[in-house]
Amino acid sequence: MPELKPSPTLIDFQEYVKELEVERGFITQTIRDKCLLLGEEVGELFKSVRKQEGLSIDTNSNFNEVGDELTDIFIYLCAIANRSNIDLEKAFRRKEEKNKKRTWK
């Protein structure tokens, strides 16, 4: 079973996801597979938020707490990044440098 460092960096999370996908037999799933699964998880997050906010929900729907759904989304993001050979920390920093130059109103 993969072990996550006590104070992991973003690349540590990506490596952990890579290892857990091997262990759980998910490594052969394609980027398309992961994107579709990510979309499903986003829907589950929305349902969790609806429940948390006291809005009506389909009682037959399958979803967990907001934190669980966010974690599932994060795992899929790491998996997609891994399949695309993207270091999420570097990508985040590059994107934020662009965002800093934008005008926000």
C-alpha positions in Angstrom: 0.0 0.0 0.0 1.4 3.4 -0.9 2.4 5.8 1.9 1.9 9.5 1.8 4.6 11.6 3.5 3.5 13.5 6.7 3.9 16.9 5.0 3.5 16.1 1.3 4.1 18.4 -1.6 1.8 18.5 -4.6 4.2 16.2 -6.5 4.1 13.8 -3.5 0.3 13.6 -3.9 0.8 12.9 -7.7 3.2 10.1 -7.0 0.9 8.7 -4.3 -2.0 8.7 -6.8 0.2 7.0 -9.4 1.1 4.2 -6.9 -2.5 3.7 -5.6 -3.7 3.4 -9.2 -1.2 0.6 -9.8 -2.2 -1.1 -6.6 -6.0 -0.7 -7.3 -5.8 -1.7 -11.0 -6.8 1.7 -12.4 -3.5 2.4 -14.2 -4.9 1.3 -17.6 -7.7 3.8 -17.5 -7.3 6.5 -20.1 -7.4 10.3 -19.8 -10.9 10.1 -21.3 -11.9 7.6 -18.6 -10.5 9.8 -15.9 -12.2 12.9 -17.2 -15.6 11.2 -17.3 -15.1 9.9 -13.8 -14.0 13.4 -12.7 -17.3 14.8 -14.2 -19.3 12.3 -12.2 -17.4 13.3 -9.0 -18.1 17.0 -9.7 -21.8 16.1 -9.9 -21.6 14.3 -6.5 -19.8 17.3 -5.0 -22.7 19.5 -6.2 -25.2 17.1 -4.6 -23.2 17.2 -1.3 -23.2 20.9 -1.3 -26.9 21.0 -2.0 -27.4 18.7 1.0 -25.1 20.8 3.2 -26.9 23.9 2.2 -30.3 22.4 3.1 -31.6 22.2 -0.5 -33.7 19.3 -1.7 -31.9 16.4 -3.1 -32.8 13.0 -4.6 -32.6 10.6 -1.7 -31.6 7.8 -4.1 -28.5 9.7 -5.3 -25.1 8.3 -4.4 -22.7 10.8 -2.8 -20.7 11.5 0.3 -19.7 14.5 2.4 -18.2 17.5 0.7 -14.7 16.7 1.9 -14.9 13.2 0.5 -16.1 14.4 -2.8 -13.4 17.1 -3.0 -10.8 14.4 -2.2 -12.1 12.2 -5.0 -11.9 15.1 -7.4 -8.3 15.9 -6.3 -7.4 12.2 -6.9 -8.8 12.4 -10.5 -7.0 15.7 -11.1 -3.7 14.1 -10.0 -4.4 11.1 -12.2 -5.2 13.3 -15.3 -2.0 15.4 -14.6 0.1 12.2 -14.3 -1.2 10.9 -17.6 -0.4 14.2 -19.2 3.0 14.4 -17.7 2.1 17.7 -15.9 3.6 18.7 -12.6 0.6 20.4 -11.0 2.7 22.6 -8.7 4.7 24.0 -11.6 1.5 24.4 -13.7 -0.2 26.1 -10.7 2.7 28.6 -10.3 2.8 29.4 -14.0 -0.9 30.0 -14.1 -0.9 32.2 -11.0 1.9 34.3 -12.6 -0.5 34.9 -15.5 -3.4 35.5 -13.1 -1.5 38.2 -11.2 -1.2 40.2 -14.4 -5.0 40.1 -15.0 -7.4 42.8 -13.9 -10.0 41.5 -11.4 -13.1 43.5 -10.8 
